[in-house]
Amino acid sequence: MDSSEQFKKTIHNYYKNVVNDEFPEKIMEGIVKKLTDDYYEQYSRFKKEHPKSAKRYSTFHVKDLNHPQTFELIIEYLKTNAKSDYKKYACQLLNLKESEVIKFEQSREDFYNMF
């Protein structure tokens, strides 16, 4: 399995290309660390739980970043660390309009309120 450092590098490069260096580096580093930790743990666990799919979980797949769980992690991180600018940065990273970020947040809140 790739190292967590390789996961980090892949995730960082992906988001650096998305925002074209127009993003605060400290916030970028925090998001990349959060996503790296989450996905590395998840891949490690899945590789053990699904031995027939070990190859799938040996290398980080960028397509996994286009998942509601990733969006949620990013938005929550930004709410805590970017405060009033969180929607602006979420729009940049997730390639969404502000109305789409708001809709996503409402959908997630509705989902969690079901339980």
N, C-alpha and C positions, 0 to 999 in steps of 0.2 A: 504494500500500500504506500502511496506517496506520503511524504512527511507533511506535518501540519504547516511547515514553512512553504512547501510547494502549494498547498491549498491557499495559503495566505497570498502568495505571489500571483496565483491565477485570479483570485477574487479581486485583489488590488488592481491588477492590469485591466480587468474587465471594467470596473467602475471608473478608473482613470480615463479610459477611452470614452465612456458614456458622458462624463462631465467636462472633458477637454481642459483639464487643469483649472477650471473655474469653480473651485470648491475648497473650503478650508481644510488644510492638510490634517489638522488635529482631529477634526470630526471624521474625516475619511479614515484615518488610522483606527479610530475607535469602532467604526462600523465594520471595517475589514476584520478587526480582531474578534468582534462579536460573532460575525458570520463564520469566520474560520473556526472558532471554538465550537460553535453549534454544529456546523457541517462535519467537521472532523470527528466529533463524538458520534454523530449520527451514522456516518459512513463506517466507522469502526464497529459500532454495534450491529449495523445491518450486515456487514461482512461476516460477522460471527453467527448471526441469526439465520442467514441465508447463504450457506456455503456454496450452493450451486450458482449463486450470483456474485461470487467473490470478485470476479473480474470487473463487474459493473461498479463495485465499490472500492476499487483499487486506485482510481484516479478521479479527481474532482471533475464533474461535468458542469460547465457554465450554464447549461440549460436549466439546472436546478435553481438558479438565482431568479428565474422567472416563475416564482411560486408564491402563493399568498402568504405562506409562513415567512418567507424572506421579506416580503413587503411589510409584514407586521413587525418583524424584528427591527427593520430599518426605521419605520415610523416611530416605534416606541423608543428607540435609541435617540432619535432626533428630538422627540418631545422632551426628553430628559436633558439632553446636552446642547440643543440648538435653540431651545425655548421658542420664542416668537417667530423665528425663521424656519421652524421645522417643516412647514408646508412648502416653502420655497425650495428647500434642499431635497425634500421628498420628491417633488416634481422633477428636479434635475436627475436624481439618481434612478428614479423609477420610470422616467419618461412618461409622466402622466400630467394631466392638467390639474389645477387646484381642485376643481369640482370633482374630478375622479378620485383624488386623494380623500376628499371629504366623504364621497360615496363609499369608498373602500372602508374607511373607518366606521361608518355607520353600519355597513354590512357585517363587519367583524363584531361590533358591539351587539347588534341584533342576534348574531349567532351565539355569542356567549350568554346573552340574557335568556336564551331558550333553556338553559340548564340550571 
